[in-house]
Amino acid sequence: MNSLARAVSLLVVGLPLTAQDPAPPATEPAGSARKWGVGVSLSPVAVFIEDSFGVLPFGFTNILVPIKVSPNTTFEPEFGLFRSSAESGGFSTSLTNFRLGFGLLLSMQERGGIHPYIGPRFGIGRTTTKSDGFGGSFTSKQSTWQFSGVIGAQHFFSPHFSLGGEAQLTRASVAGEDPGGGGSDESQTFITTAGLVSLRWFF
């Protein structure tokens, strides 16, 4: 009887202590580990136009900076740079493309470890082409404004790393500036779809 009484006493004392044990780690990555990060968006193609518009800023690799401003909202600035130059027989050319944008990504319900999102992205781009040769120097400039509706998802392999994919529907306006100032600037509008793969590292 004394042994039974001691066992019951230990059980009564131990139950509250057991209730205070930490819960097992959740499979969901800790929110504090995903407040902000850095990443890259990868696309298999870039779009080149053969006429005076030159190069359109679709398909290049951009640097992403995801910033989680609330449990369900991520603000994601992005930027990118592409530059090329060539010289042959006293003739030189260079092309510089700079891109800046941001996305407002709204999280949807997690499904089987996949974290989907939806939202808009906005972007601007600037392309400058220069050529120097025996006939003198020539510079052309092109500006791009674009708006995209996107839907995507990412999977967290750890609280600090995710792999994702994104589908985009983009409307872009492209304006080419007349280097001579003669008032013959050209403009054109594009609607295009794109698929992106993204890698993100969180701190």
N, C-alpha and C positions, 0 to 999 in steps of 0.2 A: 504493500500500500504506500509506503514511504517513497519507493522508486516511482510509482505511478504519479504520486503528488508532485514529485520533483519534475517529472517529464511534462506534466500539464503546466506547471509554473514556467518552465523554459519556453514552452510553446506560446503561452500568453504574452511573455515578455518579447519573444522573437518576432511575433507577427507585425507589431508596429515598425520594428527595425527593417523587416523585409519589405514593407510597403514603401519605405523611404529609399530603397535601392534605386539607382538610376535606370531608366527604361533602356532597352536595347537600342542601339543606333538605328535611326530610320534610314530607309533606302533613299529617301529624297535628300539631295544635297543640301547642306546647311545654307540658309539664306544669307548669313553673314559672310559666307565664302564666295558669294556671287554678286557683290555690290557693284563691282566694275572690273573691267578687264581690257584685253587687246586681242585683236584677231585679224584674219584676212579673209576676203571673199575671192573665190576662184571661179573663173568662167573659161570654158574651152575655146571660145572664139572672140575675136575683136572684129569690128565692122569697119571696112575701108570702102570709101566711095571714090570712084575714079574721076569724078568731075571736080569742079572748083571747091566743093565742100571738104575734100581731103579726108580726114579721119574723124569718125564719130566716136565719142567716149563711151561706147558700150563694150563690155567684155574684158576690159583691163582689170588687173588685180588692184583692189582697194584695201587700205588699212582701216579696220573697224575699231571703235572704242565704245563698247557697250557699257552703259551706266544705268543701273537699276534704281529708278526714282521712287518706286513703290512695289509692293509684292507682285502686281500684275502689269506693270508698265516699265518698259526699257527705252531709254533715249540713247540712240546710237549714231554719233557723228562718224563720218568716214571721209577719207581723203586719198588721193592717188596722184602719181606723177609718172609720165612717160616722156622720155627724151631720146632722140636719135640724131646722129649727124654723120655726114659723109663728105669726102673730098676726093676729087679726081681731076687731073689735068687742068689745074687752076680754077676749077669750078667747085663750089662748096654749097651744101644744103644742110639745114637743120630743122627739126620739128620738135616742139615742146607742147605737151598736153598736160594740163593741171585740172584736177577734179576735186570738188568739195560738196558734201551733202550731209543729210541726217535722216534718220528714220525714227518713227514713233511706233514701237512694237508692243502690241497688247496680247498678253498671254491668254491662252484658252486652257480648258481642262486637260490635265495630264492624262495620257493614255498609254498604259503599258510601258512606262519608262520614257516615252517620247513626250516632249514639251512643245506643243504647237503654238504658233502666234500668227497674228494678222495685223496689218496696219499700212500706213503710207510711208513712202520715202520721197524726199525732194533732193534735187541736185543741180549744180551748175558746173559748167566746164569751159575751159579756155584753151584754144589751140592756136599756136603761132608757128608759121612756116617762113623761113628765111632762106634766100638763095643769093649767092654772090658769084659773079662771073665777069667775063670780058664786057658784057653789056651793062654792067652796073649791079646794084643791089635791088632786091625785090622782097617785100614783106607782106604776107597776108595773115589775117586774123579771123578767127571763128569763135563764136560764143554759143553755148548750148544751155538750155533750161529744160529740166525734165521732172516729171511727176510719175510715180509708180505706185500701184496697188500691189501689195505682196502678201503671200501666205507661205509659211514655212514651219519648220520644226527643228529641234535640236535634241540630241541625246547626250546626257552627262555620263561620261565614263568614270569621272571622279568629281568632287566638288569644284575642281579647278580646271577642268578641260571638257569641252563639248565639240561634237561634230554635227553639223546641220546642213540642211538643204532648203532652197527657197525658190519659189516660182514668182515671176514678176510680169506685170502688164504695164508697159511704159509708154507715155506720150512725151515726145521731145520736140522742142522747137530749136532750130539751128539757124543762126544768122551769120553770113559771111560779110565782113566789112570790106568796102572798096578802098584799097590802099591809096588810090589817087584822089579820093574825096569827091568823085564826080557824081555821087548820088545814085550809083547803080548797085547798091548793096543787095545781096540776095538773101532770101529766107526760105525755109522749108520746114515742114512738120512731118514727123515720123510716129508711127504707132508700132510697137514691137513687143514680142514676148522674149523672156530670158529665163534661164535656169542657172542658179548659182550654188556652189558648195562653199561652206564657211567652216573655219576652224577658229575657236575662241579659247583664250586662256583667261581665267578669272583669279583675282587676288583677294 
